[in-house]
């Protein structure tokens, strides 16, 4: 398994190898499945476009459970219609809800889910636990967990406090 991120690294605990997002197009042909899970930032907006889909292995499958605007929808539709992509599973879209006249609804090689990929059993309890822990940390003047870096647009990875 390979990931892509802001910086390349060979020691990622989840992916092992992570390539730089800038190098993503040259690595796309190596995979039968490409899963988009990136946060939406200025750097990631539209990262899956005609160039990215053309770089993918013929017949590859594309999954987006990240953010809808990671994908240039018209380019995805073209790649699916032409057969360049074998199929797509999409949980998020650049416009939600997905308009009823979107061609994605009519393509046989597309699976559409109702923006629920993050729903797991116990997610509400986990959310309450983080909130309660952060409240105690705030009262005690300690650093909070899962703080979004507003310059980056997401919670940076690194040692947990």
N, C-alpha and C positions, 0 to 999 in steps of 0.2 A: 504494500500500500504506500502511496506517496501523497503528500499534501503540498499545497502551495501557500505561501505567506509573504509578508513584507520582506522577510530576509530568509535566505537559504540557511539550512542547518541540518546536520546529520544525526542529531541526538534528541529529536522530539519524542516525548513519552507516548504520544498517541499514534503518530505516523511513522516514526523512525526517520525517514528522509523527508525533508521539506525543501521544495525548490522555490526560488524567488518568483513572485507573481509576474515579474517582467519576463521570466523564462517559461511561463506556463504554456504558451503556444507550441513550443518545441517538445514539450512533454505530453501534450494531449494525445498524440497518436499512439502512445504506449498503453492506453487503457481502453477496456471495453465499456466501462462505466465511469462517468464523471459526475461527481456530486458537489453541488454548489451549496456551501454553508457559510460563506463569508458575511461579515457585517456590511451594511451599506455605508460607504464613505465616498468621497470624491474620487478616490483611487479605484474603487471597485465598481462604481456605477457603470453599467454597460460592458463589463469585462467579458461577458459571453455574447459575442456579436458574430457577424458573418465570418470574420477572420478566425475566431476561436472554433466555430462549428466546422469550418472548412479544414482546420488542422486536426480535428478529431478523426479517429479511425473510422473508416466506412462501416456503417451499421451500428456504431456505438450508441449507447443509451445515455441520456442526460437526465439528471435528477436535480431539481431545485427545491431545497427546504430551507434556504437562507433568506434572501430578500428578493422580491419580485424585480426590483430595478437593477439587479445584477445582470439581467438578461435583456437584450434588445429583442423584444417579442417578435417583431416582423422578421428578423433574421432567423430566429428559432423556427418560426412557421415555414419559412422558405426551406430551411435545412430538413425539416420533417417531411414536407411535401415532395422534395426532390429525392428523398431516400438517402441523402447523405448521412442523416441520423436514423438509426433504427427505431428509435422511440424516445419518449420523454415521460417522466413522472413529475408532476408539478403541484406543489403545495402552496406556492405563493406566486403572485402576479404583480406586474407594475401598476395595474388598476384592479382594486378589489372592492366589491366582488368582481370576478371575471365577467365582463359584459356578455349578455346572452347571445350577441351576434359575433362573438369571437370565433374565428376559424378553429381555434384549439378544441372547441366542443365537438367538432365534426370529424376530427382526424382519428382514424382507427389506431394509430400508433402512439396515442397520448392517454395517460392516466391522470385524471384531475382529482385532487383531494381537497377537502374544505379547510385549508390553513390550520391543520391540527397536528402537524408532525411533531411539535414539541410537547403535546399532551401525553403525559405518562401517569400511570397510577401513582398517587401520592404527591403530585407536583404542588398542590395547594399546601399540603403540610410542610413540604420542603421550603416553599416560599415564606410561610409563616415563621419557620425556624430561622431563616436568614434574617428576616425582619426583626424578630425578637433579639437575636444575637447582635445585630447592628444597633438596635436601640440601647442595649446594655453597653456596648462599646462607646456609643455616643455619650451616654450619661457618665461613663468612666473616663472620657477624654482619650480613648484608644482609637487607632485607625479602623476605619470601616472596611467591610468585605465588599467585593464586587463593585468598586467605584469606577464609574465610566470616566475615562479620560476624554473630556469634551473636545480636545484638539484632534484626537484620533477618531472619536466616534464609537468607541467600544471599550470594554474592560480589557486592559492589556494583560497578557499572560505573564506569569512570573511566580515567585514564591508567595504563598498565601500567608496572610497575617492573622 
